[in-house]
Amino acid sequence: YHDDALYLAAGQAPQRGRGEIERGFRSFFDGVREGGGTLALEFRIVRRDVAAGLATDVGYYRLAVVRNGVRGNASVGRFVTVSRPDADGAWRFVVDSYSAAVAAEYDAAPPRDP
């Protein structure tokens, strides 16, 4: 994430800046780990545009917690990200947003390399 990134999570106030975003993710990841789980995360990118130093991805994700080899119910959603290169040339998110979707939408999205 860029230092000035925005993370727009469904049902939450926007998170601003790399530090705030990382703290939010760390809290989530720590909770999964402390509960003895790991994450299974899959993406289906349905559109990628790169122009004028910006990249935009639009797609779907499926996220599930796995405990003792058993995959829990998956959360499915839509996402849009906007990235741009940092001073060191690494592409980093400047906007990351998601909303809920149903499994049928994810399943209907074509699995392909962007």
C-alpha positions as CSV (number, residue, x, y, z in Angstrom):
1,Y,0.0,0.0,0.0
2,H,1.1,3.6,-0.7
3,D,1.6,5.9,2.3
4,D,-1.5,7.8,1.2
5,A,-3.7,4.8,0.3
6,L,-7.4,4.4,1.0
7,Y,-8.9,1.1,2.0
8,L,-12.7,1.1,1.5
9,A,-14.1,-2.0,3.3
10,A,-17.8,-2.8,3.2
11,G,-19.6,-1.5,6.2
12,Q,-16.6,0.2,7.7
13,A,-15.2,3.7,7.8
14,P,-12.4,4.3,5.2
15,Q,-8.9,3.5,6.4
16,R,-6.3,6.0,5.4
17,G,-2.6,5.5,5.0
18,R,-0.4,2.4,4.9
19,G,0.0,2.3,8.7
20,E,-3.7,2.3,9.5
21,I,-4.4,-0.3,6.7
22,E,-1.7,-2.6,7.9
23,R,-3.0,-2.4,11.5
24,G,-6.4,-3.5,10.3
25,F,-5.1,-6.4,8.4
26,R,-2.7,-7.4,11.2
27,S,-5.6,-7.6,13.6
28,F,-7.6,-9.8,11.2
29,F,-4.6,-12.1,10.5
30,D,-3.6,-12.4,14.1
31,G,-7.2,-13.4,15.0
32,V,-7.2,-16.1,12.4
33,R,-3.7,-17.4,13.5
34,E,-4.6,-17.3,17.2
35,G,-7.7,-19.4,16.5
36,G,-5.5,-22.0,14.9
37,G,-6.4,-21.2,11.3
38,T,-4.9,-20.3,8.0
39,L,-6.5,-18.4,5.1
40,A,-7.4,-19.8,1.7
41,L,-7.7,-16.8,-0.7
42,E,-8.6,-17.0,-4.4
43,F,-9.0,-14.2,-7.0
44,R,-10.7,-14.0,-10.3
45,I,-9.6,-10.8,-12.1
46,V,-12.1,-10.0,-14.8
47,R,-10.5,-6.8,-16.0
48,R,-7.1,-5.2,-15.8
49,D,-6.2,-1.8,-17.3
50,V,-2.7,-0.3,-17.2
51,A,-2.2,3.2,-18.6
52,A,-0.4,6.4,-17.7
53,G,1.3,5.0,-14.6
54,L,-1.9,3.5,-13.1
55,A,-3.2,0.0,-13.0
56,T,-6.8,-0.9,-12.2
57,D,-8.0,-4.5,-11.4
58,V,-11.6,-5.4,-11.1
59,G,-12.7,-8.9,-10.0
60,Y,-13.9,-11.3,-7.4
61,Y,-12.4,-12.9,-4.4
62,R,-13.2,-16.0,-2.3
63,L,-11.8,-16.1,1.3
64,A,-12.2,-18.9,3.8
65,V,-10.6,-19.8,7.1
66,V,-9.1,-23.3,7.3
67,R,-8.8,-25.0,10.6
68,N,-7.5,-28.6,11.1
69,G,-7.7,-29.1,7.4
70,V,-11.4,-28.2,7.2
71,R,-12.3,-25.2,5.1
72,G,-15.0,-23.0,6.6
73,N,-17.7,-21.1,4.8
74,A,-16.3,-18.8,2.3
75,S,-16.8,-15.0,2.1
76,V,-17.2,-13.9,-1.5
77,G,-16.9,-10.4,-2.8
78,R,-16.2,-8.0,-5.6
79,F,-13.1,-5.8,-5.6
80,V,-11.6,-2.8,-7.4
81,T,-8.0,-1.8,-6.8
82,V,-6.0,1.1,-8.2
83,S,-2.2,0.9,-8.1
84,R,0.7,3.1,-9.1
85,P,4.5,2.6,-8.8
86,D,6.2,3.9,-5.7
87,A,9.5,5.8,-5.8
88,D,11.3,2.5,-5.7
89,G,9.3,1.2,-8.7
90,A,7.2,-1.2,-6.8
91,W,3.5,-1.2,-7.7
92,R,1.4,-0.4,-4.6
93,F,-2.3,0.1,-4.0
94,V,-3.6,3.6,-3.7
95,V,-7.2,2.5,-3.6
96,D,-8.5,-0.9,-2.5
97,S,-12.2,-1.4,-2.2
98,Y,-14.6,-4.4,-1.9
99,S,-18.2,-5.3,-1.5
100,A,-20.1,-8.5,-0.8
101,A,-21.1,-10.8,-3.6
102,V,-22.7,-14.3,-3.9
103,A,-20.8,-17.5,-4.7
104,A,-22.6,-17.8,-8.1
105,E,-20.9,-14.5,-9.3
106,Y,-17.5,-15.7,-8.3
107,D,-18.1,-19.1,-10.0
108,A,-19.4,-17.5,-13.2
109,A,-16.3,-15.2,-13.5
110,P,-13.8,-16.7,-15.9
111,P,-10.6,-18.0,-14.3
112,R,-7.8,-16.5,-16.4
113,D,-4.6,-14.6,-16.2
114,P,-5.1,-10.9,-16.5
